[in-house]
Every structure is written in structure tokens, then in C-alpha cells.
């Protein structure tokens, strides 16, 4: 079971709004871009660094990496029957969020965990 500890009023989020919220949370565009087809933002240094990469052109896949986070790796949106041969899937509706970009923000903040 996946749980979240966010206490936010959720509104639909565009890519532009998503990047604005990342910047407000202390992230900055990373000098090291993990892929040519995506945009990477980073926060922190060394073992506490957190990076978030979202591929250009869509909002249903993200790479979230960081030593201090409970969940890291490739994440994807499972709503509308989406599947992927790798990564961890999340349905935003199950977490009470309107879109996958909110899930990515919660993952980057360490607010989503897997309950045993």
C-alpha cells in the first residue's frame, strides 16, 4: 500500500507550474542533464542530492533519485491503464492527487512511502 503525508490543496498542474513548484521547493536546473530528452532539476549536494528528471513532451514518467529519499528510481503514471516494463507505478487518484506531476513533487520531498 502506498501512502502520502502531503497536506496540500491540489489543483491541476501544468509542466510550467510543476517546474515553478520545484524551484519554490529549492530545486534548480541541474548543470548535469541526465538525458537529452528530459529536463533535470537538482537540490542539495553530495549524498543528500536529489534529482528530478521529467522527459520533454509528456508528464507520465519521471526519474527521481536521491540518497535521503525513501523511494527512488523511474516512476510512471498507472492511471488510464498505463504500464511499463520497468520502474514503479503510481495512480495519482489512489493518493488523492489530480495528476502525476503532484506525485513527483511528493516523491522529491520524500512524502510518499510504501506501507508494509
C-alpha positions in Angstrom: 0.0 0.0 0.0 1.3 3.4 -0.9 0.7 6.3 1.5 1.4 10.0 1.4 1.8 12.7 4.1 1.1 15.7 2.0 -1.3 18.3 3.3 -1.9 20.4 0.2 -4.9 21.6 -1.8 -4.4 20.1 -5.2 -5.2 22.0 -8.4 -4.4 20.8 -12.0 -0.7 21.3 -12.7 0.9 22.1 -16.0 4.6 21.4 -16.8 5.4 25.1 -16.3 3.6 25.1 -12.9 5.4 21.9 -11.9 8.8 23.5 -12.6 7.8 26.6 -10.7 6.9 24.5 -7.7 10.2 22.6 -7.9 12.1 25.9 -7.9 10.0 27.1 -4.9 11.0 23.9 -3.1 14.7 24.8 -3.5 15.4 22.9 -6.7 17.5 24.5 -9.6 18.1 23.4 -13.1 20.9 21.0 -13.0 24.2 21.5 -14.9 24.2 17.8 -15.4 21.3 16.8 -17.6 20.6 13.1 -17.2 19.1 12.8 -20.7 18.8 14.9 -23.8 15.1 14.3 -24.0 14.4 15.5 -20.4 14.9 18.4 -18.0 16.7 17.7 -14.8 16.4 19.7 -11.6 18.6 19.2 -8.6 18.7 20.1 -4.9 21.5 19.6 -2.4 25.0 18.3 -2.8 26.8 15.0 -2.3 24.9 12.1 -0.7 21.9 14.3 0.1 21.5 15.5 -3.5 18.0 14.9 -5.0 17.5 15.0 -8.8 14.2 15.0 -10.7 14.1 14.4 -14.4 10.9 14.7 -16.5 11.0 13.8 -20.2 10.2 16.6 -22.6 6.7 16.4 -24.2 4.9 14.3 -21.6 4.0 14.2 -17.9 3.5 10.5 -17.2 7.1 9.4 -16.5 9.8 10.8 -14.1 13.2 9.8 -12.7 13.6 10.7 -9.0 16.9 9.9 -7.4 18.4 10.8 -4.0 20.2 9.2 -1.2 17.9 10.6 1.5 14.6 9.6 -0.2 12.5 6.6 0.8 11.6 5.9 -2.9 14.0 6.5 -5.8 14.1 5.4 -9.5 12.0 5.5 -12.5 8.3 6.3 -11.7 5.3 6.2 -14.0 1.6 7.0 -14.0 -0.6 3.9 -14.0 -3.9 5.8 -14.5 -5.7 5.1 -17.7 -4.2 1.6 -17.8 -0.6 2.7 -18.4 2.1 0.1 -17.8 5.9 0.0 -18.2 8.3 -2.9 -18.2 10.4 -1.2 -15.5 10.1 1.3 -12.6 7.4 1.8 -10.0 3.9 2.8 -11.0 1.6 5.2 -9.1 -2.0 6.0 -9.6 -2.5 9.7 -8.6 -6.1 9.1 -7.8 -5.2 6.4 -5.2 -3.0 9.0 -3.5 -5.7 11.7 -3.7 -3.8 13.8 -6.3 -5.2 15.0 -9.6 -2.1 14.3 -11.7 1.2 12.5 -11.8 3.2 15.7 -11.5 1.9 16.2 -8.0 3.1 12.6 -7.2 6.6 13.5 -8.5 6.7 16.6 -6.2 5.7 14.5 -3.2 8.3 11.8 -4.2 11.0 14.5 -4.5 10.1 15.8 -1.0 10.2 12.3 0.5 6.5 12.4 1.4 5.5 9.1 -0.3 6.4 5.8 1.3 5.4 2.2 0.8 3.5 0.9 3.9 4.2 -2.7 4.9 
